[in-house]
Amino acid sequence: MNPKIEHVFVCPDCKIRLIKSQRCFKCPKCDYEYTIINKIPVIIKESSLDPFKKGESEFHTLIAKNADDAHALDSLRVKYLHDDFLNHIRSLPQSSTILDACCGSGEDILALSKENYRVFGVDISYGMIEVTYNKLIKHGINPRLAVADVENLPFKSDFFDVIYICGALHHTNPKKTLLEFKRCLKKEGIIVVGSEPNSWQYKFKSLKKSKLGMRIIKIFRNDYTVDKNSPGDEKTKGFSKEYFESISDELDLEIISIKPIWFFNGFLSLLKLRPPKKIEKGFILIDKILSKTPLINKYAWKWNLVLKLRSESE
């Protein structure tokens, strides 16, 4: 099966397959027309976006063209972080149907697509989807993208073998998002959650946001991430291991893997330091050791985890 993007959309509200015309996708039940802007489907109703979601959409569209540089996506530490959760996907057949939820600027879609995986991508920000679209076209990859809300996905139930979300669960309502992932996931599928912030660091948020803290950080960096934040970044308090265990039980999901990741590399990221590759490799090696060290591993900067639907016999 090699579904084209225009063949898989359903109305987010009615869950009825959409009918494509030259200018829009139309729901045959509610008659709503979802526009197509520069070949990008926008499968979301403006009226369904509350102020939080509108803020997320507008903020990420504003910063979309600078996102790769601001998050140092070409650094070894980011590659290590992403490979750690992407390798769970790479262990699956290339025929798997994969969704990158909140795909951002599309670096993970690009990486997997180059390895011949078939990946769909959605994001609430048109600007981010546009960046991803152009990036994939530049590399000769057929984009399977749409502007959409991950809490109300435009896909039928039991459709994906893998749904993954990187650094964006805290930009949503986590419970609603994971419930929607459950709906769209095949029974034997997996949910991969990557690069979610640990909760301990938010105890020092006021220090970071203080005049002294901002002055220190701006010595090292002065990109938009220093003093401009999305609603999700402002609201979040991060996630503890206990939180993931609790919400997994509540939603009848089983944790296959939960890994603390980034220790020294968290500080490098905070200050946007780019040491020589040999030194950065050394920090990655130390971080790998710390992730397996009891007590210390509670204080990682990030979490990577893998979930699956709990079987009826459990």
N, C-alpha and C positions, 0 to 999 in steps of 0.2 A: 504494500500500500504506500502510495506517495501522494498524499492529499495536497492539493493546491490550497492556498490560504483562502481563496474566495469560496471554496467548497465546505469549509468547516465552521463558519460563523453561525451562531444562533443569537437570537435577540436576548440580551442580558436579562430582560424582565420576563419574557414569554417562553424562553427556551425553545423557540421555533426556529428552524433553519431560515436564514436570511436569503432573500433573492437579490442577486446583483444586477445592477444596470450600469450604464457608463458613468453615471455621476454619484451613485449611492448604493447602499445596501438597504433593502426595505423588509420590514417584518410583515408577513402576510396576515398576522393576527391583529396586532395593534396599529398597523399602518405607519409606524414611525420610520422615518428615513434617516439612516446613518450616513453621513457625508463621506466622500473620498477627497482628500486634499493632497494634491501632488502625488497621486498614486498610493497614498497612505490612508487606509480605512480608519475612521474615527468611530469606534463601536461603543459609544458612551453617550448617555443623555446628560446634557448640561444641567438639567433640572435635578438630576440625581446627585450632584456634587454639593456636599455641605461646605462651609467655609474652610474647614481643615483640608479637605481634598482639593478645593480650588487653590488654596495656598500652596499645597504640594505641587500641583500642576504648574502654576505660574512660576514658582521659585525655580524648579528644575528646568523649565524651558528657558528661563533667564540665564542660567549658568551652564547650559548644555554644551556649548562649544568649548568651554574651559574645563570640563569635568575630568578629562583624561589626565591633564597636567596637574590639576589641583589634588587629585588623589594618587598621584605618582604611579599610574597603572603600568608603567614600563619598568618599575623597580623589581629587584629580585624578591624583596620581602612580600610584595603584592602577588607576584607569581607563585611564591610558596604558599601564601594564604589561599589563593584561588585553586591551585592544583590540588590542595588537600581535600577540598570538597568536590571539585570536578572529577577527580579520579574515581569517585563512587559512580559517576555517570559513565566514565570511560570503560568501566568494567562490564557494561551492558552492551547488547548487540547494537550495531549501527542502524538497524531497522527500527529502533525504539523511537517513539513519538515523544518529543521533549518540549517543555515549555519553560522559557526564561521569564518569570514573572517579575515585573519592575526591572526590565532589562537595562535601563540606563543608557549609556553610550555604546553598549553592545560588544564590549571586549570579549566577554565569555561566549556569546553567540558566534563571534568571529572565530575564536579559537576552536570551538567544537565543530563549526561548519567546515573549517579547513581540514578537519579530521574526518570529514564526510558524514557527520551526524546531521540529522534533520531536526532543526530547532525552530520553534515558533517563539516570538517575542512580543510582549505587551508592556506598556508603560502608561501611566496616567498623564505624562508630559508629552505633548506633541513635539516639542523641541528635542527631547531625548530620542524619540523614535525617528525623527528626521536625521539626526546625527548617525544613528545606527543604520538607517536605510542607505545613506550615502556611503558609509563605511563598507557595507556589504557589497553594494554595487561596484565600488572601486576595486574590490577583490574578486569580482566576477561571481558573486554568490547571490542566488535568488532570495530576496527578502521575504520572510513570512512574518510580517509585523502588523501591529494595530495599536492604536491608542485605545486603552481600555482600563477599567478599574478592577484590580485583582480581588476585590471583595465581591465582585459581581461579574465573573468572567463570561465572555461571549463564546463559550465552547460547551458542547454537550457533555453529559455525565459519562464517566468511565472512558475517557478519551485518551489520556496521557499515561505513558509508562513512567515518566519522570516529570516532576515539577520542581524547579529550584528557584530560590530567591536569594539574592546576595546583597547584604548590607541595606536591606529595605524593609524588613519585617517591622521594624520600629517606626517606619513611615506610614504604617497602616494600623488598623485595629487587628492585632495578632490573632485573636480568636476567630473573628469573621473571616480573615484571610485563610487561616488553616482549615476552617470548615469548608470554604469554597474549593481549596485544593483537594480536600477529601472527595468532594462531589465530582470533580473532574478527573480524578485519578482511577486507573484500573485497579482491580483488587490486588494484584501482585506488584503494583507500582510503588515507587518511593518518592518521598518529599525530601529535598535537600535544602537546608537553611545554612547559608554561609555568611561569615563576617558580621555577626551580630554583636553589639557591644556588651561587655560584662558590666554588671551593675556597680561594682565597687568604685569605679572611677568617677561616678556621678556624685559621690559624696564630696568631691573636691571641685564641683562645677562652679561654685561661687568664687573659689580661689582663682580658677582659670579665667573667669569673667571679670575679675577685679582689675582695677587700673594697673596694678603691679603685674598681675598675671598676663594681661594683654600686652604690656610693654615688653615683657620677657619673650613671649611668643613671637611678637613682631620683629624681634631681632633676627629671628631665624626664617620667618615666613610672613607674607602679607597678601595671601590670595583670599578669595571670597570666603573660604571656610573659616577664617579667623573670627570675623565679627558679623557674618551674615549666615543665618541658619534657616532651614525649612521648618515648618510647624512640627514635623516629626522629631527633628533634632532638638528643638526647644522643649518639647513635651516629654520625651523619653527619659526614663531613669535606668535604661539598660535592662539586661536580663541576667538573673542568677540561674545556676544549674537547677536549683529547686523549682524555679518558675517553669522551666521547660519540662521538668518531670511532672509538675502539677497539671499544666495545661495539656500535656500528652495524655495523662490519665483521664482528664475531663472530656477530651475529644475522642477517646478510644483509639489513640495512636500508640504505637510501640517505638521506643527509641532504639534504633539499631546502633547508633554511634553518637557520642557527644564528646567533642574534643576541645579543650582549652588551647588557644593558639595566640601567638604574639605576646611576648614579654618585653625583652629589650627592643624588639622591633616596634612595639607600641609607642615607645618614647621617640624612636626615630621618625615614626609617622607623625606624631604630635608636633615635632619641631621641623618636620619635612627635611630631615638630613639625608644626604645622599653620599654615604661613604664609598670608598673604592669597593669593587665587587668582592675581592678577597675578604675584606673586613665584614661586608654584609653577609657573605656566606658563613662566616664565623658566628655572627649573631643568630643566624637561622639555626645553626647546629646547636648553639646554647639553648635557644628557645625550644627546640625539639626535646632536649633533655629535661628542661624545666616543666614541659607539658606532662611529663611522666613522674614528676616529683611531688609526692603527697604534700598537702598544705599549701605549698608554693603555687601549685597549678590552679588553685582557686582564684588566683589574682592575675590570670591572663587578661589581656585587653579584649579578646574576641572569643566567640564560640563558633564552631562549625558542628552541625548535627545532621543526622539522617534519620528519617521517620518512615514508618510504613503503617498500613492499616492493620489493626489488631485482628487476628483471625477469630472466627466465631467460637472456636474451641477454647480460647484463652479466657 
